[in-house]
């Protein structure tokens, strides 16, 4: 097989290969300001990894990352919006995590202290797009999370756009 035949074979197989380039996720493009939002408030919490959260290799179990991120966002609701569990029950709407995607960058181990920071990147209809980052004590990123939180009107049991007054609770003051 000559060099031209080899190059043609490589070109054909490259054209047939699946595209492995990272895909842009819907709704997670650009900065919050580029998406027409005011400067979003960033919420930060600190956590010590518990023994019960570990796998046999002494790393935090995969299933625990979403729990840490959701608990972090619940604390953000309490701090930023004043919504504790009792208040949430009385609101005319419900929120729930519609989707959560976690990127594992480096292991987190028992007794390690991590910081989680998050902000609402954008509101798109009934969805709040939230970016979260877990860092170690040196500030190195251990994990990232993208969360979509849906807004549902309690009276109609249907999704609805986030009202402007509720969206404003997540802006920097």
Order of alpha helices (4+ residues) and beta strands (2+ residues): alpha-beta-alpha-alpha-beta-beta-beta-beta-beta-alpha
